[in-house]
Amino acid sequence: MANLAASLVGKRNATLGLERMNANVAIALKELGLDIVDVQQAIETVRTFKSPEEVKCIVASLRATEFAVGRLRDAVSPGLAENQLWSVMHKSLIEQNGDYVETRLLTAGPRANTWFQESASYAISKNDLVVLDTDVANHNMRILGPDLTFGDYTDLAWDIPEQYWANRYFVSAHGCGLTEEDPYLHHRGDLPDSGYDGVIEPGMVLCVESYIGNEGGTQGVKLERQS
């Protein structure tokens, strides 16, 4: 690999950007004289805009997921473990030639707060709220549009009430590929420390997020919608 990089750029001390690589390989390449840099941000920036073929893949993924979520919804019943319920959706996705599920984000009852616990052996009780990482967040969807700056989006977006702030989702909206990726649109309170500006443009795929749950509370609601 070091020889290939040198042959392509004409020098041994070329800069080589790595997104994912075993540490020992990166160390060895550096010892051979290459300048190793983290290229994740550059790669995510390139992936901000989806090609027509990528959009087709995202649409196919959505259709399979919508069908699988319908199967999951129909299977909800008291006494069923979260993992058993999750397996209904996962089975449906695999049957439709799906491949990649990042996390098992389904919880019920008291496990719905705080968010980002994965499904487990908890048995769903009667009248439990079953929370799956999908649904709608209408206000923030309506304000999206071409040429809207990230800062203007933040100004127009719904402000999370103070009592739910501690358990907020870490962004208000984000780009989507195989996982969360650029751009990241932050909440107003996080903008000074974490935010950056940019412009929403045609070709971007964005997901609007929200999690509402009292800190120390017993339940919470997670919503997300893709555009």
N, C-alpha and C positions, 0 to 999 in steps of 0.2 A: 504494500500500500504506500509506503514511504517513497519507493522508486516511482510508482505511478504518479504520485503528487508532484514529484520533482520533474518528471518528464512532461507533465502537462503545463507547468508554470515556468520551467526552465531554471529552477534553483532548488537547492536542498533545504533551505530554511523557509519553505512555503508556509503560509497560514492555512491550517486545515480546520474547518468547522465540523464539530461532532454534535449530533443530537442525542444519540443513544449508542453507547459503546461500553464494554467492560473496562473497568478502571485500569487493569493491567495492560490492556492494549493501548489505551490513551497514554499511559506512562511510557510505554516502550516507544511509541511514535514521537513523543516529546524528546526522549533520549536520543533519537535518531536525527534531531535537529529541527523538527517541525514545530511551528508555533500553534499550539492547540487552543481553540476558542470554543465557547458554548454557542451553538448556532440555533438553539431552540426559538428564541425570539424572532430571528430572521425567517425561519421556516414558518412560524405561526403567522407572521405578517403576510407572507406569500399566500398562505392558505386562507386568508381573510376573504378573498374573492373566489367563488366557486365556478368551475367550468360547467358548460351545459351537461357534460357526462356526469360530473359530480352531483349536480342538481337532480338528475334522474335517479342516481343512487340514493340520495337523501329522501326523495319522494317514495321510492320503493321501500325504504326502511320505515318511513312513516306509515305506509299502508299496512305493512306487516305488523307493526307495533299496535296500530289501532285495532286490528282484528284480534291480536293477542290480548290486549287490555279488555276487550269485550268478553273474551273467554274467562279472564280473571274475575271480572265484575260478576259474571253469572255464577262463579264458583264460590263467592264469599258466603260463609256460613259459620255460626258459632261452633266452637270446638276444633275448628281447623287451625293448624299451626301456620304461622306466617310463612315458614319455608315451604309447607305444602301448597299454600296459595300461590306463592311466587313460582313454584315449579309448573303450575298450570300455564302461566304466561310464557315461561322459558321454553317449555315443551312446544307450545304453539309457534314461537319464533323459530326454533330449530326445524320444525316440520315445514316451515316456509323458506327454508334455506338461509335463515339468519345465522349470524356468526358471532357477533361481539356484543356482550352485555357488560358494561363497566362495573356496576355495583348493584347489589340487591336492595334497592332503596324502596322497601315496603315495610311499614311498621303499623301496629295497631294499639289502640287503647293508650295506656300510660307510656308505651315505648315510642309514641309519636312525638315526644318532646324529651330531649332535644333531637333536632334533625341530624341526619347522616349516620344513624344507626342502621346496620344492614338487617335484613330479615333473619329471624332466629326461630327457636322452638316455642316461643310464646303462643299459647292457644287463644284464639280470638273469642272474646266473651260477647254475650248478647248486648247490643247497643254500643259496642266499641266503635270508635271512629277508625276506619281502615284508611291509611294514608299511603298513596302511591305517587311517585314523582312525575305526575302529569296532570294537566287540566288547563285552566285558563287564568290569565291575569289581564283583564280586558283594558283597563285604563292605559297602562304602559304600552300595550300593543297598538292602541289607536294613535298614539303620538309618533310612532315610528314613520319615517319617510326619507326619501333621498334628500341629501344636502343638509340634513339635521346634524349639527355638531354634537359630539358626545356631551359637551358641557350644557348645551341647550336641552338635550334629552334629560340630563340630571335635574335641571331646573324645572322641567315640565312634569317629571315623573312623580308618582304618588309617594309621599313621605311616610315611612313606617312610623306608627305611633310610638311614643317613648317607651311604653311598657313592654313593647315587643322588640325593641332595638337590640338588646343584648343577644338575642337568638336569631338575628337576621341572617339571610343567606348572604354570602360574602360579596356578591355583585347583584345589581338590578337586572342586567342583561349581559349576554355573552355570545360570541360566535360559536358555531357548531360544525364539527366534522365527525371524526370517530369519537371525539370527546369534546369537552369544553376547550375553546381556543379563542384567539383574538377575533374581534376586539372585546375588551372587558369594559362595560359601562357601570360605573360605581354609584353607590348611594351618595346623596348630598353630603352626609356626615363623614364619609370615607374619602371624598374627593381630594381634600388637601394633602393627605398622606399617600394615597394609592392611585388616584386618578391621573389620567392623561387625556389630551384632547385629540380629536380626529373627526372624521365626517362619515356618516352613514351613507353608503353608496350602493347603487344597483349591483347585484351579484353577491352581496353579503347574505349569509343565513344567520339570523339572530334568534336566540331563545330568551324570553323574558321570564324572570324567576321571582318567586316570593316565598318566604316562610314566615308564618305568624304563629308564635307560641310564647306565652309568658315564661320568663326565666324562673325556673323552679316549678313551673306548672305541670299539669298531668297530661295534657294533649296539645297538639299543634297541627296546623294545616300547611301543606306544601303544594304550591301551584307552579306550573311551568307551561309555556306555550311557544311554539316555534313559528317563525315568519321568514 
